Amino acid sequence: MKYKISKTYQSVVLALTVSSCFSLNYVFAAEEDTVKEKSTTFEVIEVKSRKRVENVRDIPIAISSMGEEKLDALGADTLGDIIGNVPNLAIDPNGNSLSSWGMRGIVSVTRNAGQESGLGVYVDGVYAGRPASYNVPTSDIQQVEVLRGPQGSLFGRNTIAGAINITTKAPEGEFAGNLSASFGNFSRVEIQGGISGELIEDVLSAKVSVFSSKRDGYVKNVFDNNDYMDNDRQGGRIGLYWTPSSNLSFTLASDFVDQDNNQLFGQTVEPQLNEFVPDWYQNDPYTVNHNDPNSEEIQSGGTSLTAEWEMDSGFILTSITAKRYADFEVFADDDAGPITLSYSHFEDNSETFSQELRLTSPENNSFDYLVGVYYLDQEITANRETITFDPFPTNSLGIFSDASVDSEAWAIFATTNFRLNEELTLSVGLRYTDEEKSSVFQQLENADLGFPTVSFEPTIQDSGLSGDISVGYELNREINLYSSIRKGIKSGGFQTDIIDFSSEDLFAFEPEEATSYEIGMKGILLDNTLRLDLALFHTDYENMQVGQLLGLGFTTTNAGEAEITGVEVEFEWLATDDLAIGFNGGVMDNEYTSYDGCNGATVSCAGNNLQYVTDWTAATTIDYFYNFDDDSGLNIHLDATARSDSFSDAINDPDLIVEGYTLLNARISYVTPDEDITVALWVKNITDKTYSSLRWKYPITPIAFGEFDPSITGAQHLLGSPRTFGLDVSYRF
């Protein structure tokens, strides 16, 4: 462990000196003359994560909050664009349909229908469902709150890693609207617009927002001259807000996103393949030679009805009824070359119905509480085809699987805050969850590759208690201290993927459990010009569900135990009336402490790093404001995000290291005196950094060619975006 401690110390120093990020919130004060002056103080950041409007400083949870202005400054088009600006937030970017999201070292591989994510995304209180729908477009979003650590006593769906709570914009009292357009390289064209307002004064209001985003790909396929890694996404959101009386309200909301991209899932990194097939490997990193298709189509969305009744006693009863869907279809050239060793066709369809009832007590000087009941019914069908040797569209020879997974869960959860005195608050949360899952799975193999032909119909049922206890102490008007213990659980699941085993005992995997211990500080210092948040946490992770490519199939096994210890810092400094500087950093010492049989019965991964987990993440921002005499303004924004190396597997294969990288971005915005028009020039990845976002090994390549060249491993990677730049114009009315 001496090496680990030294490594963590170096990472802390690097994270604190090189980077970080912060959310910027200025208070603007209009004076008697025509010049606007900025008051060098912070606004109070209010969040709704605990189902009340609260000052984020008073909540004993590590929370990163980003408002609309921060999202615009970062140029965030989707939720995935904020990954680098939140400490210890991670994503395995295997497209949107097969991606895995995680936080603080807990990254659940969710490429198959039988496994749930450990991180939950909620939009206006509604669980988003499958990870294929997590990458929410940022249009029409008011605020994003990222809660780190297990969350089970506040949200309907249990989350073991953390939660991302999204609040969309509500209609304004008077008729209002917005229209924006963005143009950039790679033929980028993005249009957004929305209108909102009252239909019946004080009774009925509505909003409508739509967007369309298109961009050519940045990877050229020489086989057919097509572009990969493009963007073609459209969607919208509507809402009706009915207030029949002063204490009763109903919100009917619906949204959809359609995405149809030429999405790559791998690029070979082995030049020696050209000895057998000319031009398989391309010297240009943004060029490939694929003969089989790569594409990803996603349709996601849903409808919800939220009712809120404030009783005369001050209690608030909330009901949220929702139905969500997430469907996708994927084609992937598995061998990433001009011949066909295999290509895959995946198609998943999911429907999630949820019902939440929540009672919130009135606030008083002694205590308040929240109690809720949650029900979820989820149905997923999944079809997997891996076609061998015959190029697309032939699909008669290979491995074929059909699966369904039905989940039914219910839970009761509660949180109570006891105000022991003016400075000290004790919060206690408790949750009981009961979940039953059943699966019907069939796999057929007719290519003589050694995969089994099997049929399984298992059912599993998991139940358990989880919860949290925290203490918050107001040291003075500037500093709040807190400590907490949080326990999260996640039910077991099934391996509804292409599998290479025949035992039904291996088809299901067991529940996992994480217990997190945390101490932290939230402070507003230096005459209200410095916001500083610190958190130190330790997580004991038991029976963790680890999904990885083992042999020829993707397999999820339960690791014995893992430990994750980390430090997180976020601060923002209003250096002058015109200059704001901020940074954040997250550092983690993570390892499997017990994991026998991680790659065969005799292999132990104890002491290895967790997969997809970096030792540190960091980001920094600089904002400079300049006001002209006519009240117009200029904002110059710079930001940088950085992360260390990570492994793509639990074995810590040196060929599967995703190397760390740093990205620099900039944006300069001009705002008219009435603040109705904004014009911005922006650039992302200023240095045109070439970096890998994903690495994996395709197992058939070494089988086909390894006898002739043992150095061939089937290693592939996926490149991140090169430099992009553009012009944004927005108009508010």
PyMOL commands that set and color helices and strands:
alter all, ss='L'
color gray80, all
select helices_A, chain A and resi 2-18+56-58+68-74+79-85+131-133+271-275+504-506+654-656+700-705
alter helices_A, ss='H'
color red, helices_A
select strands_A, chain A and resi 26-29+37-42+46-47+54-55+63-67+89-92+100-103+106-107+119-123+126-127+141-148+162-168+176-184+188-200+204-215+219-221+226-228+231-245+248-261+267-268+287-288+295-310+316-332+342-360+367-388+398-419+424-445+454-456+459-474+479-490+493-494+508-509+512-525+530-542+545-550+553-558+561-574+579-594+616-627+633-643+646-647+657-658+661-671+677-684+692-697+715-719+724-732
alter strands_A, ss='S'
color yellow, strands_A
deselect
rebuild
show_as cartoon
